[in-house]
Amino acid sequence: MLPIGLKVTRLSGISEDLLFLGVFTPIPVEDEVGHVWVSEAERTVLCTDGTFTDLLGWTTEELSGAPVRLSGIPSPPCRAPLPLASPL
C-alpha cells in the first residue's frame, strides 16, 4: 500500500471525447498512527499500512484475510424491516 492521493479534473471534451488529467500527490505518514482496512460484511482484514504492522509486530501476510473479533465495538445497526401493508 502506498500513501498517495489522486486528484482528477476534466480538461475538455463532450460525451465520449472527454479528456481527464490525474495527478498523484503524496500523503504525509504519521509516525505513531497505523491504519487497517476491514471488510464490513465479512469482518476480515483487507489490508494494513506499514506503521500498523510495525506497531503490533505482525506481518501483512499474517493479517490479510484474518477475521476481526472486536468485543468492545458493537455491530453496525440493522435497519428495521418495512411494515407490512394492511389489506384493503
C-alpha positions, -999 to +999 in steps of 0.1 A: +000+000+000+013+034-009+003+066+009-008+086-021-038+107-031-053+111-066-067+144-079-086+142-112-100+170-133-117+172-166-097+191-192-120+192-222-144+173-244-180+162-245-196+128-241-172+101-255-144+126-262-138+136-226-102+142-216-092+139-179-060+147-161-050+128-130-022+138-106-008+116-077+001+135-046+019+121-016+001+119+017+022+126+048+027+095+070+021+099+107+047+081+128+026+066+155-007+061+137-014+028+120-043+021+096-061-011+089-090-016+064-117-041+074-145-055+052-177-046+070-197-075+055-172-103+063-154-087+092-120-096+078-088-075+073-084-063+038-050-045+041-028-026+065-002+000+063+034-004+074+030+016+106+002-007+117+022-038+113+053-022+128+034-011+159+018-045+165+046-068+154+026-088+128+033-091+091+010-081+064+007-118+053-005-128+088-032-101+089-046-102+054-079-121+054-078-126+092-111-124+110-117-094+132-131-100+166-136-068+185-158-074+216-158-037+226-172-024+193-209-030+186-220-045+153-234-020+128-271-013+134-296-032+112-323-014+095-358-022+107-379-040+082-407-021+065-441-027+080-465-049+060-492-031+041-527-037+055-552-053+031-580-031+018 
